[in-house]
């Protein structure tokens, strides 16, 4: 992918920030549903957001959803029921939806919070509707003791993947140094915390990040352990 393609995407940059600092905007069509926009391509529905469904929310007024963009999600808490599949999906489940994949409508009897990353890309990531991230194998890092990753979906032969990054208590990523990528990287801290050794700042559960290509980050220490949901991609629009 050329840099000219990457630069077209104009989501704003964020290093880790508490998602609750972003305003919850109620849906105009579904009672009990709201969203917190973390980053968005202006004039489009392509956004990184927190979707919040209150107890009893039913998204049937919005019908079955079909998009022309990719959509990757992590259920932070609560659960929701797919009314077409008659199946319930719960906290800790992940999804990777390619353009054109039908999903919804949903009901959430007890409420649900979801981290969602939308983007345009020509890629061959694997399709998943919600599945428990623990079903994917934890593969230890070859360079950082105490670090492992669970690959949910990946462009073959690249580091561009959707994954769960798990850092054990005491992990220090200094052997990998400062990280700089040519792809976008969007993240949600599921649990625990990590310390940026350059910024001398601690980031905790519930924080989100939106990193454009070329943004420096790390190295990190995690005194008590940390789990992170991470979506990497090369955009094409």
C-alpha positions in Angstrom: 0.0 0.0 0.0 1.4 3.4 -0.9 1.6 6.3 1.5 -0.8 8.3 -0.7 -3.5 5.8 0.0 -2.9 5.9 3.7 -3.0 9.6 3.9 -6.5 9.9 2.5 -7.9 8.5 5.7 -8.4 11.4 8.1 -9.4 9.9 11.4 -7.9 12.0 14.2 -5.0 10.7 16.2 -5.4 9.6 19.9 -3.0 8.0 22.2 -4.8 6.2 25.1 -7.7 8.2 26.5 -10.7 7.2 28.6 -13.6 6.5 26.3 -16.0 8.2 28.7 -14.4 11.5 27.9 -16.3 11.3 24.5 -19.9 12.4 24.5 -22.6 9.8 24.4 -24.9 10.7 21.6 -28.4 9.0 21.6 -29.6 7.2 18.5 -32.3 9.0 16.5 -33.9 5.7 15.5 -33.4 3.2 18.4 -34.5 4.0 21.9 -31.8 3.1 24.5 -28.9 3.1 22.1 -26.1 5.7 22.1 -22.6 6.0 20.7 -19.4 7.7 21.7 -17.4 8.7 18.6 -13.6 8.3 19.2 -12.5 9.0 15.6 -14.4 9.4 12.4 -13.9 10.1 8.7 -16.1 13.3 8.2 -19.3 12.8 6.3 -19.3 9.0 6.6 -20.3 6.3 9.0 -16.7 5.1 9.1 -15.8 5.6 12.7 -14.2 4.2 15.8 -16.8 4.2 18.5 -18.2 2.8 21.7 -21.7 1.6 21.2 -23.8 1.5 24.3 -27.1 -0.3 24.5 -29.3 0.1 27.6 -31.2 -2.7 29.2 -34.1 -3.7 27.0 -32.8 -2.0 23.8 -34.1 -3.5 20.5 -32.4 -2.3 17.3 -35.2 -3.7 15.0 -36.1 -0.2 13.8 -32.7 -0.1 12.1 -33.3 -3.6 10.5 -30.6 -5.8 9.1 -27.3 -3.9 8.7 -25.1 -4.2 5.5 -22.1 -1.9 5.0 -19.5 -1.3 2.3 -16.7 -1.1 5.0 -15.0 -3.4 7.4 -16.3 -3.6 10.9 -14.4 -5.2 13.8 -15.8 -5.4 17.3 -15.1 -6.4 20.9 -17.9 -6.8 23.5 -16.7 -5.0 26.6 -19.6 -5.9 28.9 -23.1 -7.2 28.9 -24.6 -9.2 26.0 -26.8 -9.0 23.0 -29.1 -11.4 21.1 -29.0 -11.7 17.3 -32.7 -11.8 16.4 -32.0 -13.5 13.0 -29.7 -16.2 14.4 -31.5 -16.4 17.8 -28.1 -16.5 19.4 -26.7 -14.6 22.4 -23.2 -13.0 22.3 -21.4 -12.0 25.5 -18.5 -10.0 27.0 -15.1 -11.1 25.7 -16.4 -12.0 22.2 -14.9 -10.5 19.0 -16.1 -10.1 15.5 -14.5 -9.3 12.1 -17.1 -8.4 9.5 -16.1 -7.8 5.8 -18.1 -5.5 3.6 -21.5 -6.9 2.7 -21.9 -9.2 5.7 -25.4 -9.1 7.1 -25.8 -8.6 10.9 -28.5 -7.7 13.3 -31.0 -6.7 14.4 -30.3 -7.1 18.1 -31.9 -7.1 21.5 -30.0 -6.5 24.7 -32.0 -7.6 27.7 -29.5 -6.4 30.3 -27.5 -3.8 28.4 -24.2 -4.0 26.3 -21.1 -2.0 25.6 -19.1 -2.6 22.4 -15.9 -1.2 21.1 -16.1 -0.9 17.3 -13.6 0.0 14.5 -14.9 0.7 11.0 -12.6 1.3 8.0 -12.3 0.9 4.2 -9.7 -1.6 3.0 -8.9 -4.1 0.3 -7.7 -7.1 2.3 -8.2 -10.8 3.0 -8.8 -11.0 6.7 -10.9 -13.9 7.9 -14.6 -13.4 8.6 -15.9 -14.0 12.1 -19.3 -13.2 13.7 -18.9 -12.9 17.5 -16.7 -15.6 19.0 -14.9 -15.9 22.4 -11.4 -14.6 22.0 -10.1 -17.4 24.2 -10.8 -19.9 21.4 -7.8 -18.5 19.6 -4.4 -19.8 20.6 -2.1 -17.6 22.7 1.2 -17.5 21.0 4.2 -16.3 23.1 6.4 -13.5 21.8 9.8 -14.5 20.5 11.4 -11.3 21.9 9.5 -10.2 25.0 9.1 -12.5 28.0 5.6 -12.5 29.4 3.9 -11.2 26.2 1.6 -13.3 23.9 -1.0 -12.6 21.3 -4.1 -14.3 20.0 -4.6 -13.6 16.3 -8.3 -13.2 15.4 -7.8 -12.3 11.8 -4.7 -11.5 9.7 -3.6 -10.5 6.2 -1.3 -13.4 5.4 2.4 -12.6 5.4 2.0 -9.3 7.2 1.8 -7.9 10.7 -1.6 -6.5 9.9 -3.9 -8.4 12.2 -6.8 -8.2 14.6 -5.5 -9.6 17.9 -5.7 -9.8 21.6 -2.4 -8.7 23.1 -1.8 -10.2 26.6 1.0 -8.9 28.8 1.7 -10.8 32.0 2.5 -9.1 35.3 6.0 -7.5 35.1 6.2 -7.6 31.3 8.6 -5.1 29.8 8.6 -4.6 26.0 11.9 -2.7 25.9 13.5 -5.5 23.8 11.2 -4.5 21.0 12.0 -0.8 21.4 9.9 2.1 20.1 7.3 0.9 17.6 6.6 2.7 14.2 4.3 1.1 11.6 3.1 1.9 8.1 -0.5 0.8 9.0 -3.3 2.2 11.2 -3.6 0.7 14.7 -6.7 1.1 16.9 -6.9 -0.3 20.5 -9.0 -0.8 23.5 -7.5 -1.7 26.9 -9.7 -4.6 28.2 -8.2 -5.0 31.6 -5.1 -4.1 33.6 -2.7 -1.3 32.8 0.5 -0.4 31.1 3.1 2.3 31.5 4.6 4.2 28.5 8.3 4.3 29.3 8.9 7.3 27.1 6.0 9.4 28.4 6.2 8.0 31.9 2.4 7.8 31.9 0.1 4.9 32.9 -2.9 3.8 30.8 -5.7 1.8 32.2 -8.7 -0.4 31.3 -11.4 1.5 29.3 -8.9 3.6 27.4 -8.8 3.7 23.6 -6.2 4.7 21.1 -6.2 5.6 17.3 -2.7 5.6 15.9 -2.0 6.7 12.3 0.9 5.3 10.3 4.2 6.7 11.6 3.1 7.5 15.1 5.7 6.4 17.6 4.6 4.4 20.7 6.1 2.3 23.4 8.1 0.7 24.8 5.8 -0.4 27.7 5.9 -2.0 31.1 2.9 -3.7 32.7 3.4 -4.2 36.5 0.2 -6.1 37.0 -0.6 -7.4 33.6 -2.8 -6.1 30.7 -5.1 -7.3 27.9 -5.6 -5.2 24.8 -7.9 -5.6 21.8 -6.1 -4.3 18.7 -7.2 -3.7 15.1 -4.5 -3.1 12.4 -5.3 -2.2 8.8 -4.2 -0.5 5.6 -7.0 1.8 4.4 -7.7 2.3 0.7 -10.2 5.2 0.9 
